C-alpha cells in the first residue's frame, strides 16, 4: 500500500493519467465524470499522505494541476489532429 501511495505522490503520474484520459476520450460527459472522480481520488490521496515534508509542498499539490493540464492539452491536441 505504501508503494502505491508513493507512486501517487508523483505529480507526473497524475499528469499522465489526465493526458491519457484527454487523448482517449476527448471532451464528452464520460470524460468529465472520470476527471471529477480522478480529482476526488487525488484529494483522497492527499488526505492519506498527511502533511507534506518541509520544502516538498509544491510536489504534493502539483498533481491536481497536472491532471487538469494534461487533460486539457491532450484533448486540444486530439481536436487539432482529428
C-alpha positions as CSV (number, residue, x, y, z in Angstrom):
1,X,0.0,0.0,0.0
2,X,2.8,2.4,0.8
3,X,4.4,1.8,-2.6
4,X,1.1,2.7,-4.3
5,X,0.9,5.9,-2.2
6,X,4.5,6.8,-3.1
7,X,3.7,6.4,-6.8
8,X,0.5,8.5,-6.5
9,X,2.6,11.2,-4.8
10,X,4.4,11.9,-8.0
11,X,2.7,14.7,-9.9
12,X,3.8,13.3,-13.3
13,X,1.7,10.2,-12.7
14,X,-1.4,12.4,-12.4
15,X,-0.5,14.4,-15.5
16,X,0.0,11.2,-17.5
17,X,-3.4,9.9,-16.3
18,X,-5.0,13.2,-17.3
19,X,-3.3,13.2,-20.7
20,X,-4.4,9.6,-21.4
21,X,-8.0,10.5,-20.5
22,X,-8.0,13.6,-22.7
23,X,-6.4,11.8,-25.6
24,X,-8.5,8.7,-25.3
25,X,-11.9,10.2,-24.8
26,X,-11.6,13.9,-25.7
27,X,-14.3,16.1,-24.2
28,X,-17.6,14.3,-23.5
29,X,-19.7,13.6,-20.5
30,X,-17.9,10.4,-19.6
31,X,-14.5,12.1,-19.7
32,X,-15.7,15.0,-17.5
33,X,-17.2,12.5,-15.0
34,X,-14.0,10.4,-14.9
35,X,-12.0,13.6,-14.4
36,X,-14.2,14.6,-11.5
37,X,-13.7,11.1,-10.0
38,X,-9.9,11.4,-10.5
39,X,-9.8,14.7,-8.8
40,X,-11.7,13.2,-5.9
41,X,-9.1,10.4,-5.8
42,X,-6.4,13.0,-5.8
43,X,-7.9,14.7,-2.8
44,X,-8.2,11.3,-1.0
45,X,-4.5,10.6,-1.8
46,X,-3.6,14.0,-0.4
47,X,-5.6,13.2,2.8
48,X,-4.0,9.8,3.2
49,X,-0.4,11.1,2.7
50,X,-0.8,13.6,5.5
51,X,1.2,16.7,6.0
52,X,4.0,17.2,3.4
53,X,7.6,17.5,4.3
54,X,9.2,20.9,4.6
55,X,10.0,22.2,1.1
56,X,8.0,19.5,-0.7
57,X,4.5,21.0,-0.6
58,X,4.6,22.0,-4.2
59,X,5.2,18.5,-5.4
60,X,2.2,17.2,-3.4
61,X,-0.2,19.9,-4.8
62,X,1.1,19.9,-8.3
63,X,-0.6,16.6,-9.1
64,X,-4.1,18.1,-9.3
65,X,-2.9,20.9,-11.5
66,X,-1.1,18.5,-13.8
67,X,-4.1,16.2,-14.0
68,X,-6.2,19.1,-15.4
69,X,-3.4,20.5,-17.5
70,X,-2.7,17.0,-19.1
71,X,-6.4,16.5,-19.8
72,X,-6.7,20.0,-21.4
73,X,-3.6,19.7,-23.5
74,X,-4.4,16.1,-24.7
75,X,-7.9,16.9,-25.8
76,X,-6.7,20.1,-27.5
77,X,-4.1,18.1,-29.4
78,X,-6.6,15.4,-30.2
79,X,-9.0,18.0,-31.6
80,X,-6.3,19.5,-33.8
81,X,-5.1,16.2,-35.1
82,X,-8.5,14.6,-35.7
